[in-house]
Structure formats: C-alpha cells, structure tokens
Amino acid sequence: MILEIYKSWVIVLVLHELVHIFFVLLLNGKIGKVVIGNFFFLNIKKVAISPIVINCSVSYEEDSNWGLGKQALILLMPAVINLTMGIWIGFDFIFIKIFSLFIAINSLLPIPYLQTDGYLMFKEIQKRVVFKKN
C-alpha cells in the first residue's frame, strides 16, 4: 500500500515536470536544469521555474520574443493536465487521481513561499503591467 502511494506520487510529479519540458521544447526554449527527487539531477543552466513540491523542478531559458501566452502555456499547462487527469482517471487509480488534483490546485494557487506555477505566472503578469505603466 505504501509503495502504491509513493509510486503514484512519483508518477504525477514526473508527468507534471515532463509537461513543462514538452512545452519549453515545443516553443524552442532551452532547458536549464531538471531535478526529480534527490536522485536525478541534469544541470544545463541555472534559471528557476517551479519546484512543485520539495526537490522536483525544471528550469528554462526563455526566448526573447515570447509573449505572455507562451509563458502561460509553459507555466500553467502542467496544472491543466494534472486537473484533467484528476477528473477523468478512474477510481482504480485513486492515489494518482488524488495527487493529480492536489498538485493541479497547488500549482494554480499563487503561493510565494512555494514558488508555485501560479505565483510565477502572477509575477510575470505583474512585471508586464508595471512595464506598460512606465
């Protein structure tokens, strides 16, 4: 039972980070650093994107002509995928369902301490609004 819970948690976290990677590569960005747990580090460049929970993150270097829409795709699509999984996956995979919903909601909330995807998107919007005012 404990192994099933742990396996479900890892599946959901890795899928979340893979969606970040997919959209960065789709939009011709450069992957910086991929961290999954305490055991897998791929160090390319150091730019923070979003640690979902402790020790799970992807960093990227954005293209100079990316607008707010492309950044929103990279930051918020993993939460949408997790939310969709949490809603549509069957009750046979109850832990994946629960963890997917938890991570989706957690990612969308702008929590500064956790540097969630929602918070990073909020900071991007805030940067654009301040830039347009000046």
N, C-alpha and C positions, 0 to 999 in steps of 0.2 A: 504494500500500500504506500509506504513512504517513497519507495523507488518510483512508483507511478506518479506521485505528486511531483517529485523532483524532475522526472523526465518530462512531464507536461510543462513545468515552469521553463525548463531549458528550451523546449521546442518553441514556445510562444516568444521568448526573448530573442532567440536566434532568428526566427521569422521576422520579427519586428525590425531588427537591425539589417537583415537582408533586403527588406523593402527600402530602407534608407539607401543602401548601397546600390540597389537597382535603379532608383530614380536619379541618384547622383551620376551614375554611368550613362543613363538614358539621356540626360541633359548635358552630356560632355563635360562633367565636372571631374575633379581629381580627388580620389580617395586619399585621406591623410593617414589616419590611424584607426585600426579596428581592434576593439578589446571585447572579448567574450569570456567572462568569468576570470578566474585567476590563472588560467592555464593557456590561453591563446592570445598572443599579442602580435600584431602586424604593424610595425612602425614605419610609416612612409613620411608623413608630415604632421605637425602638431597644431591643429585647429579644432576647437571643441564644437561638437554638435549637440549631443543629447545623451547623457547617461540615463537610461530608463530606470534602472534600479542600480544597486551597487555593482560596479565592475562590468557594465555592458554598455558600450558606446561605439559610435562611428564618428569620425571627423572628416571634413572635406574642405576643399578649396574651391570657392565658387567662381564662376566665370564672371567677367566684368559686366556683361550685358544681361545678366539675369534680372528679371523683374520680380515683383512680389509674388506673382502667380507661380513661377518656377520654384521659388523658395518655399512657398506654401505646399507645393507638391512634395518636395523632399521632406519637409518637417512634419506634415500632417497626414500624408497618405498611409504611413505605417499604423497610425491610430485608427484610420478608417478601415484598413484591412483587419486589424485586431477586433474592431467593433463588429464587422461583418462576420468574422469567424465566430465570435462570441454569440451572435444571434443565430446563425444558420447551422452551426455544427451540432450534431446530435447529442443526446444525453448519454450516449455510450462513452463519450469523451468528456465527462463532466468537468474534470480538472482543467483541461485545455479551454473549455468553454468559460469557466470562472476566471481563469488567469487572463484570457484574452480580453474579457470585459473589463477586468481590473486595470490592465495595462492601457487599454484604449482610453478609459476615463482618466486615469492618472496622466497619460500623455497629453490629453487635451486641456487639462487644467493648468493655468499659469502659476506654477509654484516655484518661486525664486530659489528657495533652498535646494530643491532637487534638480533645478535646471531642466525642467521638462520641455517637451517639444512645444507645448502651448505657451510656455514662458518665453522660449526663444523666438517664437513667431510674434508674440506680443512685443518683444524688444525690437524686432525688425520693423514692425508697423510703426512703433514709436519713433524709431530712427528716421523713417520716411516722412512722418508727419512733422517732426522737428526740422528736417532738412527742407521741406516745402515751405515752412513758415519763414525760414531765414532766407 
